[in-house]
Amino acid sequence: MSTTYQILADISAGISELKKNPMAVISQGNGNPIAILNRNEPVFYAVPAEAYEELMDKLEDIELAQIVKERLGLPTIKVDINDL
C-alpha cells in the first residue's frame, strides 16, 4: 500500500541534494519554503529567514487578536496619563 503525503511547498528537494549543495537548494525556492524529502516523504521544510520572520509576525498578530476578542465586553478602566 502506498502512502500519499501532502507537500506544503511549491518546490521540493531530496535530502541528499540538500546535503550536496544546501545554498543551491535554498536558492531554488526564490525566498519561499522548500519541502525536503527523504524517500519521497516530507521530513522538514527549509524556510528562509525572512519568510520565517513574517510567519512569526503573523502568529503574534493572531495571538493578539485572540486576546482582544477575549477582552471585549470587559469593564474599562480610565487612566490619566499624568498618573503614570
mmCIF file of the N, C-alpha and C atoms, coordinates in Angstrom:
data_MODEL
# 
_entry.id   MODEL 
# 
loop_
_atom_site.group_PDB 
_atom_site.id 
_atom_site.type_symbol 
_atom_site.label_atom_id 
_atom_site.label_alt_id 
_atom_site.label_comp_id 
_atom_site.label_asym_id 
_atom_site.label_entity_id 
_atom_site.label_seq_id 
_atom_site.pdbx_PDB_ins_code 
_atom_site.Cartn_x 
_atom_site.Cartn_y 
_atom_site.Cartn_z 
_atom_site.occupancy 
_atom_site.B_iso_or_equiv 
_atom_site.pdbx_formal_charge 
_atom_site.auth_seq_id 
_atom_site.auth_comp_id 
_atom_site.auth_asym_id 
_atom_site.auth_atom_id 
_atom_site.pdbx_PDB_model_num 
ATOM 1   N N  . MET A 1 1  ? 0.843   -1.179 0.000  1.00 0.00 ? 1  MET A N  1 
ATOM 2   C CA . MET A 1 1  ? 0.000   0.000  0.000  1.00 0.00 ? 1  MET A CA 1 
ATOM 3   C C  . MET A 1 1  ? 0.887   1.241  0.000  1.00 0.00 ? 1  MET A C  1 
ATOM 4   N N  . SER A 1 2  ? 0.632   2.143  -0.893 1.00 0.00 ? 2  SER A N  1 
ATOM 5   C CA . SER A 1 2  ? 1.440   3.355  -0.977 1.00 0.00 ? 2  SER A CA 1 
ATOM 6   C C  . SER A 1 2  ? 0.782   4.471  -0.173 1.00 0.00 ? 2  SER A C  1 
ATOM 7   N N  . THR A 1 3  ? 1.621   5.273  0.472  1.00 0.00 ? 3  THR A N  1 
ATOM 8   C CA . THR A 1 3  ? 1.137   6.382  1.277  1.00 0.00 ? 3  THR A CA 1 
ATOM 9   C C  . THR A 1 3  ? 1.334   7.677  0.515  1.00 0.00 ? 3  THR A C  1 
ATOM 10  N N  . THR A 1 4  ? 0.347   8.545  0.579  1.00 0.00 ? 4  THR A N  1 
ATOM 11  C CA . THR A 1 4  ? 0.426   9.849  -0.067 1.00 0.00 ? 4  THR A CA 1 
ATOM 12  C C  . THR A 1 4  ? 0.655   10.909 0.997  1.00 0.00 ? 4  THR A C  1 
ATOM 13  N N  . TYR A 1 5  ? 1.553   11.834 0.704  1.00 0.00 ? 5  TYR A N  1 
ATOM 14  C CA . TYR A 1 5  ? 1.885   12.894 1.644  1.00 0.00 ? 5  TYR A CA 1 
ATOM 15  C C  . TYR A 1 5  ? 1.529   14.241 1.034  1.00 0.00 ? 5  TYR A C  1 
ATOM 16  N N  . GLN A 1 6  ? 1.000   15.119 1.857  1.00 0.00 ? 6  GLN A N  1 
ATOM 17  C CA . GLN A 1 6  ? 0.716   16.475 1.411  1.00 0.00 ? 6  GLN A CA 1 
ATOM 18  C C  . GLN A 1 6  ? 2.015   17.280 1.501  1.00 0.00 ? 6  GLN A C  1 
ATOM 19  N N  . ILE A 1 7  ? 2.374   17.929 0.417  1.00 0.00 ? 7  ILE A N  1 
ATOM 20  C CA . ILE A 1 7  ? 3.569   18.776 0.376  1.00 0.00 ? 7  ILE A CA 1 
ATOM 21  C C  . ILE A 1 7  ? 3.088   20.225 0.410  1.00 0.00 ? 7  ILE A C  1 
ATOM 22  N N  . LEU A 1 8  ? 3.490   20.950 1.443  1.00 0.00 ? 8  LEU A N  1 
ATOM 23  C CA . LEU A 1 8  ? 3.024   22.324 1.630  1.00 0.00 ? 8  LEU A CA 1 
ATOM 24  C C  . LEU A 1 8  ? 4.046   23.338 1.125  1.00 0.00 ? 8  LEU A C  1 
ATOM 25  N N  . ALA A 1 9  ? 4.597   23.074 -0.038 1.00 0.00 ? 9  ALA A N  1 
ATOM 26  C CA . ALA A 1 9  ? 5.545   23.984 -0.679 1.00 0.00 ? 9  ALA A CA 1 
ATOM 27  C C  . ALA A 1 9  ? 5.488   23.744 -2.181 1.00 0.00 ? 9  ALA A C  1 
ATOM 28  N N  . ASP A 1 10 ? 5.803   24.778 -2.940 1.00 0.00 ? 10 ASP A N  1 
ATOM 29  C CA . ASP A 1 10 ? 5.811   24.639 -4.397 1.00 0.00 ? 10 ASP A CA 1 
ATOM 30  C C  . ASP A 1 10 ? 7.054   23.921 -4.897 1.00 0.00 ? 10 ASP A C  1 
ATOM 31  N N  . ILE A 1 11 ? 8.121   23.966 -4.112 1.00 0.00 ? 11 ILE A N  1 
ATOM 32  C CA . ILE A 1 11 ? 9.399   23.365 -4.508 1.00 0.00 ? 11 ILE A CA 1 
ATOM 33  C C  . ILE A 1 11 ? 9.756   22.287 -3.493 1.00 0.00 ? 11 ILE A C  1 
ATOM 34  N N  . SER A 1 12 ? 10.320  21.207 -3.977 1.00 0.00 ? 12 SER A N  1 
ATOM 35  C CA . SER A 1 12 ? 10.817  20.167 -3.076 1.00 0.00 ? 12 SER A CA 1 
ATOM 36  C C  . SER A 1 12 ? 12.192  19.720 -3.552 1.00 0.00 ? 12 SER A C  1 
ATOM 37  N N  . ALA A 1 13 ? 12.950  19.158 -2.617 1.00 0.00 ? 13 ALA A N  1 
ATOM 38  C CA . ALA A 1 13 ? 14.281  18.655 -2.935 1.00 0.00 ? 13 ALA A CA 1 
ATOM 39  C C  . ALA A 1 13 ? 14.567  17.459 -2.040 1.00 0.00 ? 13 ALA A C  1 
ATOM 40  N N  . GLY A 1 14 ? 15.382  16.572 -2.527 1.00 0.00 ? 14 GLY A N  1 
ATOM 41  C CA . GLY A 1 14 ? 15.781  15.413 -1.728 1.00 0.00 ? 14 GLY A CA 1 
ATOM 42  C C  . GLY A 1 14 ? 16.817  15.805 -0.687 1.00 0.00 ? 14 GLY A C  1 
ATOM 43  N N  . ILE A 1 15 ? 16.857  15.041 0.382  1.00 0.00 ? 15 ILE A N  1 
ATOM 44  C CA . ILE A 1 15 ? 17.799  15.338 1.453  1.00 0.00 ? 15 ILE A CA 1 
ATOM 45  C C  . ILE A 1 15 ? 19.241  15.185 0.970  1.00 0.00 ? 15 ILE A C  1 
ATOM 46  N N  . SER A 1 16 ? 19.491  14.242 0.070  1.00 0.00 ? 16 SER A N  1 
ATOM 47  C CA . SER A 1 16 ? 20.851  14.075 -0.451 1.00 0.00 ? 16 SER A CA 1 
ATOM 48  C C  . SER A 1 16 ? 21.258  15.283 -1.292 1.00 0.00 ? 16 SER A C  1 
ATOM 49  N N  . GLU A 1 17 ? 20.295  15.851 -2.028 1.00 0.00 ? 17 GLU A N  1 
ATOM 50  C CA . GLU A 1 17 ? 20.558  17.067 -2.807 1.00 0.00 ? 17 GLU A CA 1 
ATOM 51  C C  . GLU A 1 17 ? 20.881  18.234 -1.865 1.00 0.00 ? 17 GLU A C  1 
ATOM 52  N N  . LEU A 1 18 ? 20.148  18.308 -0.750 1.00 0.00 ? 18 LEU A N  1 
ATOM 53  C CA . LEU A 1 18 ? 20.390  19.359 0.233  1.00 0.00 ? 18 LEU A CA 1 
ATOM 54  C C  . LEU A 1 18 ? 21.777  19.211 0.854  1.00 0.00 ? 18 LEU A C  1 
ATOM 55  N N  . LYS A 1 19 ? 22.167  17.990 1.167  1.00 0.00 ? 19 LYS A N  1 
ATOM 56  C CA . LYS A 1 19 ? 23.498  17.738 1.747  1.00 0.00 ? 19 LYS A CA 1 
ATOM 57  C C  . LYS A 1 19 ? 24.603  18.145 0.776  1.00 0.00 ? 19 LYS A C  1 
ATOM 58  N N  . LYS A 1 20 ? 24.378  17.857 -0.498 1.00 0.00 ? 20 LYS A N  1 
ATOM 59  C CA . LYS A 1 20 ? 25.390  18.120 -1.514 1.00 0.00 ? 20 LYS A CA 1 
ATOM 60  C C  . LYS A 1 20 ? 25.639  19.615 -1.701 1.00 0.00 ? 20 LYS A C  1 
ATOM 61  N N  . ASN A 1 21 ? 24.562  20.401 -1.789 1.00 0.00 ? 21 ASN A N  1 
ATOM 62  C CA . ASN A 1 21 ? 24.711  21.830 -2.038 1.00 0.00 ? 21 ASN A CA 1 
ATOM 63  C C  . ASN A 1 21 ? 23.531  22.591 -1.427 1.00 0.00 ? 21 ASN A C  1 
ATOM 64  N N  . PRO A 1 22 ? 23.590  22.841 -0.103 1.00 0.00 ? 22 PRO A N  1 
ATOM 65  C CA . PRO A 1 22 ? 22.451  23.462 0.575  1.00 0.00 ? 22 PRO A CA 1 
ATOM 66  C C  . PRO A 1 22 ? 22.035  24.813 0.001  1.00 0.00 ? 22 PRO A C  1 
ATOM 67  N N  . MET A 1 23 ? 22.982  25.667 -0.307 1.00 0.00 ? 23 MET A N  1 
ATOM 68  C CA . MET A 1 23 ? 22.634  27.001 -0.796 1.00 0.00 ? 23 MET A CA 1 
ATOM 69  C C  . MET A 1 23 ? 21.995  26.953 -2.182 1.00 0.00 ? 23 MET A C  1 
ATOM 70  N N  . ALA A 1 24 ? 22.382  26.008 -3.012 1.00 0.00 ? 24 ALA A N  1 
ATOM 71  C CA . ALA A 1 24 ? 21.754  25.867 -4.328 1.00 0.00 ? 24 ALA A CA 1 
ATOM 72  C C  . ALA A 1 24 ? 20.293  25.454 -4.165 1.00 0.00 ? 24 ALA A C  1 
ATOM 73  N N  . VAL A 1 25 ? 20.025  24.567 -3.214 1.00 0.00 ? 25 VAL A N  1 
ATOM 74  C CA . VAL A 1 25 ? 18.645  24.139 -2.960 1.00 0.00 ? 25 VAL A CA 1 
ATOM 75  C C  . VAL A 1 25 ? 17.820  25.316 -2.457 1.00 0.00 ? 25 VAL A C  1 
ATOM 76  N N  . ILE A 1 26 ? 18.358  26.052 -1.499 1.00 0.00 ? 26 ILE A N  1 
ATOM 77  C CA . ILE A 1 26 ? 17.639  27.198 -0.939 1.00 0.00 ? 26 ILE A CA 1 
ATOM 78  C C  . ILE A 1 26 ? 17.356  28.242 -2.019 1.00 0.00 ? 26 ILE A C  1 
ATOM 79  N N  . SER A 1 27 ? 18.304  28.477 -2.903 1.00 0.00 ? 27 SER A N  1 
ATOM 80  C CA . SER A 1 27 ? 18.107  29.493 -3.939 1.00 0.00 ? 27 SER A CA 1 
ATOM 81  C C  . SER A 1 27 ? 17.008  29.090 -4.922 1.00 0.00 ? 27 SER A C  1 
ATOM 82  N N  . GLN A 1 28 ? 16.733  27.809 -5.064 1.00 0.00 ? 28 GLN A N  1 
ATOM 83  C CA . GLN A 1 28 ? 15.651  27.345 -5.945 1.00 0.00 ? 28 GLN A CA 1 
ATOM 84  C C  . GLN A 1 28 ? 14.286  27.848 -5.483 1.00 0.00 ? 28 GLN A C  1 
ATOM 85  N N  . GLY A 1 29 ? 14.158  28.087 -4.183 1.00 0.00 ? 29 GLY A N  1 
ATOM 86  C CA . GLY A 1 29 ? 12.869  28.499 -3.633 1.00 0.00 ? 29 GLY A CA 1 
ATOM 87  C C  . GLY A 1 29 ? 12.544  29.962 -3.847 1.00 0.00 ? 29 GLY A C  1 
ATOM 88  N N  . ASN A 1 30 ? 13.515  30.755 -4.290 1.00 0.00 ? 30 ASN A N  1 
ATOM 89  C CA . ASN A 1 30 ? 13.291  32.188 -4.516 1.00 0.00 ? 30 ASN A CA 1 
ATOM 90  C C  . ASN A 1 30 ? 12.620  32.870 -3.320 1.00 0.00 ? 30 ASN A C  1 
ATOM 91  N N  . GLY A 1 31 ? 13.086  32.558 -2.120 1.00 0.00 ? 31 GLY A N  1 
ATOM 92  C CA . GLY A 1 31 ? 12.550  33.182 -0.915 1.00 0.00 ? 31 GLY A CA 1 
ATOM 93  C C  . GLY A 1 31 ? 11.356  32.474 -0.305 1.00 0.00 ? 31 GLY A C  1 
ATOM 94  N N  . ASN A 1 32 ? 10.928  31.375 -0.913 1.00 0.00 ? 32 ASN A N  1 
ATOM 95  C CA . ASN A 1 32 ? 9.794   30.600 -0.391 1.00 0.00 ? 32 ASN A CA 1 
ATOM 96  C C  . ASN A 1 32 ? 10.285  29.306 0.257  1.00 0.00 ? 32 ASN A C  1 
ATOM 97  N N  . PRO A 1 33 ? 9.463   28.702 1.120  1.00 0.00 ? 33 PRO A N  1 
ATOM 98  C CA . PRO A 1 33 ? 9.859   27.439 1.749  1.00 0.00 ? 33 PRO A CA 1 
ATOM 99  C C  . PRO A 1 33 ? 10.058  26.327 0.722  1.00 0.00 ? 33 PRO A C  1 
ATOM 100 N N  . ILE A 1 34 ? 10.921  25.385 1.077  1.00 0.00 ? 34 ILE A N  1 
ATOM 101 C CA . ILE A 1 34 ? 11.192  24.219 0.237  1.00 0.00 ? 34 ILE A CA 1 
ATOM 102 C C  . ILE A 1 34 ? 10.958  22.972 1.083  1.00 0.00 ? 34 ILE A C  1 
ATOM 103 N N  . ALA A 1 35 ? 10.177  22.050 0.562  1.00 0.00 ? 35 ALA A N  1 
ATOM 104 C CA . ALA A 1 35 ? 9.959   20.780 1.249  1.00 0.00 ? 35 ALA A CA 1 
ATOM 105 C C  . ALA A 1 35 ? 11.184  19.896 1.019  1.00 0.00 ? 35 ALA A C  1 
ATOM 106 N N  . ILE A 1 36 ? 11.742  19.382 2.097  1.00 0.00 ? 36 ILE A N  1 
ATOM 107 C CA . ILE A 1 36 ? 12.876  18.469 1.996  1.00 0.00 ? 36 ILE A CA 1 
ATOM 108 C C  . ILE A 1 36 ? 12.344  17.056 2.193  1.00 0.00 ? 36 ILE A C  1 
ATOM 109 N N  . LEU A 1 37 ? 12.626  16.212 1.215  1.00 0.00 ? 37 LEU A N  1 
ATOM 110 C CA . LEU A 1 37 ? 12.082  14.856 1.192  1.00 0.00 ? 37 LEU A CA 1 
ATOM 111 C C  . LEU A 1 37 ? 13.157  13.816 1.478  1.00 0.00 ? 37 LEU A C  1 
ATOM 112 N N  . ASN A 1 38 ? 12.743  12.756 2.141  1.00 0.00 ? 38 ASN A N  1 
ATOM 113 C CA . ASN A 1 38 ? 13.587  11.582 2.339  1.00 0.00 ? 38 ASN A CA 1 
ATOM 114 C C  . ASN A 1 38 ? 12.759  10.388 1.892  1.00 0.00 ? 38 ASN A C  1 
ATOM 115 N N  . ARG A 1 39 ? 13.193  9.731  0.837  1.00 0.00 ? 39 ARG A N  1 
ATOM 116 C CA . ARG A 1 39 ? 12.443  8.630  0.227  1.00 0.00 ? 39 ARG A CA 1 
ATOM 117 C C  . ARG A 1 39 ? 11.020  9.077  -0.140 1.00 0.00 ? 39 ARG A C  1 
ATOM 118 N N  . ASN A 1 40 ? 10.943  10.246 -0.753 1.00 0.00 ? 40 ASN A N  1 
ATOM 119 C CA . ASN A 1 40 ? 9.685   10.843 -1.227 1.00 0.00 ? 40 ASN A CA 1 
ATOM 120 C C  . ASN A 1 40 ? 8.702   11.183 -0.113 1.00 0.00 ? 40 ASN A C  1 
ATOM 121 N N  . GLU A 1 41 ? 9.180   11.270 1.110  1.00 0.00 ? 41 GLU A N  1 
ATOM 122 C CA . GLU A 1 41 ? 8.349   11.662 2.244  1.00 0.00 ? 41 GLU A CA 1 
ATOM 123 C C  . GLU A 1 41 ? 8.876   12.976 2.798  1.00 0.00 ? 41 GLU A C  1 
ATOM 124 N N  . PRO A 1 42 ? 8.008   13.980 2.976  1.00 0.00 ? 42 PRO A N  1 
ATOM 125 C CA . PRO A 1 42 ? 8.496   15.244 3.543  1.00 0.00 ? 42 PRO A CA 1 
ATOM 126 C C  . PRO A 1 42 ? 8.971   15.032 4.980  1.00 0.00 ? 42 PRO A C  1 
ATOM 127 N N  . VAL A 1 43 ? 10.201  15.498 5.256  1.00 0.00 ? 43 VAL A N  1 
ATOM 128 C CA . VAL A 1 43 ? 10.754  15.352 6.604  1.00 0.00 ? 43 VAL A CA 1 
ATOM 129 C C  . VAL A 1 43 ? 10.903  16.696 7.305  1.00 0.00 ? 43 VAL A C  1 
ATOM 130 N N  . PHE A 1 44 ? 11.063  17.764 6.534  1.00 0.00 ? 44 PHE A N  1 
ATOM 131 C CA . PHE A 1 44 ? 11.059  19.112 7.094  1.00 0.00 ? 44 PHE A CA 1 
ATOM 132 C C  . PHE A 1 44 ? 10.985  20.118 5.969  1.00 0.00 ? 44 PHE A C  1 
ATOM 133 N N  . TYR A 1 45 ? 10.775  21.377 6.357  1.00 0.00 ? 45 TYR A N  1 
ATOM 134 C CA . TYR A 1 45 ? 10.713  22.474 5.398  1.00 0.00 ? 45 TYR A CA 1 
ATOM 135 C C  . TYR A 1 45 ? 11.872  23.415 5.663  1.00 0.00 ? 45 TYR A C  1 
ATOM 136 N N  . ALA A 1 46 ? 12.575  23.773 4.629  1.00 0.00 ? 46 ALA A N  1 
ATOM 137 C CA . ALA A 1 46 ? 13.631  24.777 4.722  1.00 0.00 ? 46 ALA A CA 1 
ATOM 138 C C  . ALA A 1 46 ? 12.953  26.120 4.442  1.00 0.00 ? 46 ALA A C  1 
ATOM 139 N N  . VAL A 1 47 ? 12.927  26.957 5.474  1.00 0.00 ? 47 VAL A N  1 
ATOM 140 C CA . VAL A 1 47 ? 12.220  28.236 5.377  1.00 0.00 ? 47 VAL A CA 1 
ATOM 141 C C  . VAL A 1 47 ? 13.243  29.365 5.483  1.00 0.00 ? 47 VAL A C  1 
ATOM 142 N N  . PRO A 1 48 ? 13.347  30.214 4.471  1.00 0.00 ? 48 PRO A N  1 
ATOM 143 C CA . PRO A 1 48 ? 14.279  31.342 4.543  1.00 0.00 ? 48 PRO A CA 1 
ATOM 144 C C  . PRO A 1 48 ? 13.972  32.235 5.749  1.00 0.00 ? 48 PRO A C  1 
ATOM 145 N N  . ALA A 1 49 ? 14.997  32.882 6.283  1.00 0.00 ? 49 ALA A N  1 
ATOM 146 C CA . ALA A 1 49 ? 14.857  33.703 7.485  1.00 0.00 ? 49 ALA A CA 1 
ATOM 147 C C  . ALA A 1 49 ? 13.754  34.754 7.337  1.00 0.00 ? 49 ALA A C  1 
ATOM 148 N N  . GLU A 1 50 ? 13.687  35.426 6.214  1.00 0.00 ? 50 GLU A N  1 
ATOM 149 C CA . GLU A 1 50 ? 12.676  36.472 6.025  1.00 0.00 ? 50 GLU A CA 1 
ATOM 150 C C  . GLU A 1 50 ? 11.262  35.890 6.080  1.00 0.00 ? 50 GLU A C  1 
ATOM 151 N N  . ALA A 1 51 ? 11.052  34.742 5.444  1.00 0.00 ? 51 ALA A N  1 
ATOM 152 C CA . ALA A 1 51 ? 9.732   34.104 5.468  1.00 0.00 ? 51 ALA A CA 1 
ATOM 153 C C  . ALA A 1 51 ? 9.383   33.645 6.876  1.00 0.00 ? 51 ALA A C  1 
ATOM 154 N N  . TYR A 1 52 ? 10.375  33.140 7.609  1.00 0.00 ? 52 TYR A N  1 
ATOM 155 C CA . TYR A 1 52 ? 10.148  32.700 8.984  1.00 0.00 ? 52 TYR A CA 1 
ATOM 156 C C  . TYR A 1 52 ? 9.759   33.884 9.870  1.00 0.00 ? 52 TYR A C  1 
ATOM 157 N N  . GLU A 1 53 ? 10.450  34.995 9.695  1.00 0.00 ? 53 GLU A N  1 
ATOM 158 C CA . GLU A 1 53 ? 10.132  36.195 10.480 1.00 0.00 ? 53 GLU A CA 1 
ATOM 159 C C  . GLU A 1 53 ? 8.714   36.680 10.185 1.00 0.00 ? 53 GLU A C  1 
ATOM 160 N N  . GLU A 1 54 ? 8.303   36.649 8.919  1.00 0.00 ? 54 GLU A N  1 
ATOM 161 C CA . GLU A 1 54 ? 6.932   37.033 8.556  1.00 0.00 ? 54 GLU A CA 1 
ATOM 162 C C  . GLU A 1 54 ? 5.921   36.098 9.214  1.00 0.00 ? 54 GLU A C  1 
ATOM 163 N N  . LEU A 1 55 ? 6.231   34.814 9.211  1.00 0.00 ? 55 LEU A N  1 
ATOM 164 C CA . LEU A 1 55 ? 5.352   33.827 9.828  1.00 0.00 ? 55 LEU A CA 1 
ATOM 165 C C  . LEU A 1 55 ? 5.205   34.098 11.326 1.00 0.00 ? 55 LEU A C  1 
ATOM 166 N N  . MET A 1 56 ? 6.304   34.388 12.000 1.00 0.00 ? 56 MET A N  1 
ATOM 167 C CA . MET A 1 56 ? 6.260   34.684 13.432 1.00 0.00 ? 56 MET A CA 1 
ATOM 168 C C  . MET A 1 56 ? 5.447   35.950 13.706 1.00 0.00 ? 56 MET A C  1 
ATOM 169 N N  . ASP A 1 57 ? 5.579   36.960 12.849 1.00 0.00 ? 57 ASP A N  1 
ATOM 170 C CA . ASP A 1 57 ? 4.787   38.190 12.993 1.00 0.00 ? 57 ASP A CA 1 
ATOM 171 C C  . ASP A 1 57 ? 3.296   37.890 12.852 1.00 0.00 ? 57 ASP A C  1 
ATOM 172 N N  . LYS A 1 58 ? 2.938   37.063 11.877 1.00 0.00 ? 58 LYS A N  1 
ATOM 173 C CA . LYS A 1 58 ? 1.532   36.715 11.674 1.00 0.00 ? 58 LYS A CA 1 
ATOM 174 C C  . LYS A 1 58 ? 0.978   35.927 12.863 1.00 0.00 ? 58 LYS A C  1 
ATOM 175 N N  . LEU A 1 59 ? 1.767   35.012 13.398 1.00 0.00 ? 59 LEU A N  1 
ATOM 176 C CA . LEU A 1 59 ? 1.327   34.255 14.566 1.00 0.00 ? 59 LEU A CA 1 
ATOM 177 C C  . LEU A 1 59 ? 1.115   35.172 15.762 1.00 0.00 ? 59 LEU A C  1 
ATOM 178 N N  . GLU A 1 60 ? 2.004   36.131 15.941 1.00 0.00 ? 60 GLU A N  1 
ATOM 179 C CA . GLU A 1 60 ? 1.850   37.087 17.032 1.00 0.00 ? 60 GLU A CA 1 
ATOM 180 C C  . GLU A 1 60 ? 0.576   37.906 16.844 1.00 0.00 ? 60 GLU A C  1 
ATOM 181 N N  . ASP A 1 61 ? 0.295   38.332 15.606 1.00 0.00 ? 61 ASP A N  1 
ATOM 182 C CA . ASP A 1 61 ? -0.927  39.082 15.319 1.00 0.00 ? 61 ASP A CA 1 
ATOM 183 C C  . ASP A 1 61 ? -2.168  38.253 15.667 1.00 0.00 ? 61 ASP A C  1 
ATOM 184 N N  . ILE A 1 62 ? -2.145  36.965 15.343 1.00 0.00 ? 62 ILE A N  1 
ATOM 185 C CA . ILE A 1 62 ? -3.274  36.081 15.637 1.00 0.00 ? 62 ILE A CA 1 
ATOM 186 C C  . ILE A 1 62 ? -3.465  35.970 17.152 1.00 0.00 ? 62 ILE A C  1 
ATOM 187 N N  . GLU A 1 63 ? -2.350  35.820 17.889 1.00 0.00 ? 63 GLU A N  1 
ATOM 188 C CA . GLU A 1 63 ? -2.434  35.727 19.351 1.00 0.00 ? 63 GLU A CA 1 
ATOM 189 C C  . GLU A 1 63 ? -2.980  37.022 19.950 1.00 0.00 ? 63 GLU A C  1 
ATOM 190 N N  . LEU A 1 64 ? -2.519  38.164 19.449 1.00 0.00 ? 64 LEU A N  1 
ATOM 191 C CA . LEU A 1 64 ? -3.008  39.445 19.958 1.00 0.00 ? 64 LEU A CA 1 
ATOM 192 C C  . LEU A 1 64 ? -4.492  39.640 19.643 1.00 0.00 ? 64 LEU A C  1 
ATOM 193 N N  . ALA A 1 65 ? -4.911  39.222 18.457 1.00 0.00 ? 65 ALA A N  1 
ATOM 194 C CA . ALA A 1 65 ? -6.325  39.327 18.090 1.00 0.00 ? 65 ALA A CA 1 
ATOM 195 C C  . ALA A 1 65 ? -7.180  38.467 19.021 1.00 0.00 ? 65 ALA A C  1 
ATOM 196 N N  . GLN A 1 66 ? -6.676  37.313 19.401 1.00 0.00 ? 66 GLN A N  1 
ATOM 197 C CA . GLN A 1 66 ? -7.403  36.438 20.318 1.00 0.00 ? 66 GLN A CA 1 
ATOM 198 C C  . GLN A 1 66 ? -7.546  37.099 21.688 1.00 0.00 ? 66 GLN A C  1 
ATOM 199 N N  . ILE A 1 67 ? -6.498  37.761 22.163 1.00 0.00 ? 67 ILE A N  1 
ATOM 200 C CA . ILE A 1 67 ? -6.558  38.481 23.436 1.00 0.00 ? 67 ILE A CA 1 
ATOM 201 C C  . ILE A 1 67 ? -7.601  39.590 23.367 1.00 0.00 ? 67 ILE A C  1 
ATOM 202 N N  . VAL A 1 68 ? -7.623  40.329 22.262 1.00 0.00 ? 68 VAL A N  1 
ATOM 203 C CA . VAL A 1 68 ? -8.605  41.399 22.085 1.00 0.00 ? 68 VAL A CA 1 
ATOM 204 C C  . VAL A 1 68 ? -10.019 40.825 22.148 1.00 0.00 ? 68 VAL A C  1 
ATOM 205 N N  . LYS A 1 69 ? -10.263 39.721 21.450 1.00 0.00 ? 69 LYS A N  1 
ATOM 206 C CA . LYS A 1 69 ? -11.593 39.103 21.448 1.00 0.00 ? 69 LYS A CA 1 
ATOM 207 C C  . LYS A 1 69 ? -12.001 38.673 22.855 1.00 0.00 ? 69 LYS A C  1 
ATOM 208 N N  . GLU A 1 70 ? -11.050 38.114 23.595 1.00 0.00 ? 70 GLU A N  1 
ATOM 209 C CA . GLU A 1 70 ? -11.347 37.665 24.958 1.00 0.00 ? 70 GLU A CA 1 
ATOM 210 C C  . GLU A 1 70 ? -11.676 38.832 25.878 1.00 0.00 ? 70 GLU A C  1 
ATOM 211 N N  . ARG A 1 71 ? -11.106 39.991 25.613 1.00 0.00 ? 71 ARG A N  1 
ATOM 212 C CA . ARG A 1 71 ? -11.299 41.154 26.484 1.00 0.00 ? 71 ARG A CA 1 
ATOM 213 C C  . ARG A 1 71 ? -12.474 42.034 26.085 1.00 0.00 ? 71 ARG A C  1 
ATOM 214 N N  . LEU A 1 72 ? -13.074 41.766 24.949 1.00 0.00 ? 72 LEU A N  1 
ATOM 215 C CA . LEU A 1 72 ? -14.238 42.542 24.525 1.00 0.00 ? 72 LEU A CA 1 
ATOM 216 C C  . LEU A 1 72 ? -15.336 42.403 25.570 1.00 0.00 ? 72 LEU A C  1 
ATOM 217 N N  . GLY A 1 73 ? -15.943 43.512 25.924 1.00 0.00 ? 73 GLY A N  1 
ATOM 218 C CA . GLY A 1 73 ? -17.039 43.473 26.873 1.00 0.00 ? 73 GLY A CA 1 
ATOM 219 C C  . GLY A 1 73 ? -16.609 43.578 28.327 1.00 0.00 ? 73 GLY A C  1 
ATOM 220 N N  . LEU A 1 74 ? -15.302 43.500 28.593 1.00 0.00 ? 74 LEU A N  1 
ATOM 221 C CA . LEU A 1 74 ? -14.841 43.681 29.969 1.00 0.00 ? 74 LEU A CA 1 
ATOM 222 C C  . LEU A 1 74 ? -14.948 45.151 30.337 1.00 0.00 ? 74 LEU A C  1 
ATOM 223 N N  . PRO A 1 75 ? -15.108 45.440 31.618 1.00 0.00 ? 75 PRO A N  1 
ATOM 224 C CA . PRO A 1 75 ? -15.201 46.844 32.015 1.00 0.00 ? 75 PRO A CA 1 
ATOM 225 C C  . PRO A 1 75 ? -13.890 47.581 31.705 1.00 0.00 ? 75 PRO A C  1 
ATOM 226 N N  . THR A 1 76 ? -14.025 48.850 31.353 1.00 0.00 ? 76 THR A N  1 
ATOM 227 C CA . THR A 1 76 ? -12.847 49.648 31.053 1.00 0.00 ? 76 THR A CA 1 
ATOM 228 C C  . THR A 1 76 ? -12.378 50.376 32.298 1.00 0.00 ? 76 THR A C  1 
ATOM 229 N N  . ILE A 1 77 ? -11.113 50.696 32.328 1.00 0.00 ? 77 ILE A N  1 
ATOM 230 C CA . ILE A 1 77 ? -10.532 51.423 33.443 1.00 0.00 ? 77 ILE A CA 1 
ATOM 231 C C  . ILE A 1 77 ? -9.973  52.727 32.886 1.00 0.00 ? 77 ILE A C  1 
ATOM 232 N N  . LYS A 1 78 ? -10.464 53.832 33.428 1.00 0.00 ? 78 LYS A N  1 
ATOM 233 C CA . LYS A 1 78 ? -9.983  55.139 32.970 1.00 0.00 ? 78 LYS A CA 1 
ATOM 234 C C  . LYS A 1 78 ? -8.670  55.438 33.670 1.00 0.00 ? 78 LYS A C  1 
ATOM 235 N N  . VAL A 1 79 ? -7.709  55.904 32.886 1.00 0.00 ? 79 VAL A N  1 
ATOM 236 C CA . VAL A 1 79 ? -6.377  56.220 33.407 1.00 0.00 ? 79 VAL A CA 1 
ATOM 237 C C  . VAL A 1 79 ? -5.988  57.592 32.900 1.00 0.00 ? 79 VAL A C  1 
ATOM 238 N N  . ASP A 1 80 ? -5.437  58.373 33.797 1.00 0.00 ? 80 ASP A N  1 
ATOM 239 C CA . ASP A 1 80 ? -4.923  59.691 33.431 1.00 0.00 ? 80 ASP A CA 1 
ATOM 240 C C  . ASP A 1 80 ? -3.436  59.523 33.109 1.00 0.00 ? 80 ASP A C  1 
ATOM 241 N N  . ILE A 1 81 ? -3.015  59.972 31.956 1.00 0.00 ? 81 ILE A N  1 
ATOM 242 C CA . ILE A 1 81 ? -1.630  59.812 31.518 1.00 0.00 ? 81 ILE A CA 1 
ATOM 243 C C  . ILE A 1 81 ? -0.663  60.456 32.510 1.00 0.00 ? 81 ILE A C  1 
ATOM 244 N N  . ASN A 1 82 ? -1.088  61.469 33.183 1.00 0.00 ? 82 ASN A N  1 
ATOM 245 C CA . ASN A 1 82 ? -0.228  62.148 34.164 1.00 0.00 ? 82 ASN A CA 1 
ATOM 246 C C  . ASN A 1 82 ? -0.014  61.329 35.429 1.00 0.00 ? 82 ASN A C  1 
ATOM 247 N N  . ASP A 1 83 ? -0.884  60.342 35.657 1.00 0.00 ? 83 ASP A N  1 
ATOM 248 C CA . ASP A 1 83 ? -0.731  59.491 36.833 1.00 0.00 ? 83 ASP A CA 1 
ATOM 249 C C  . ASP A 1 83 ? 0.232   58.333 36.595 1.00 0.00 ? 83 ASP A C  1 
ATOM 250 N N  . LEU A 1 84 ? 0.651   58.149 35.376 1.00 0.00 ? 84 LEU A N  1 
ATOM 251 C CA . LEU A 1 84 ? 1.532   57.023 35.058 1.00 0.00 ? 84 LEU A CA 1 
ATOM 252 C C  . LEU A 1 84 ? 2.969   57.313 35.375 1.00 0.00 ? 84 LEU A C  1 
# 
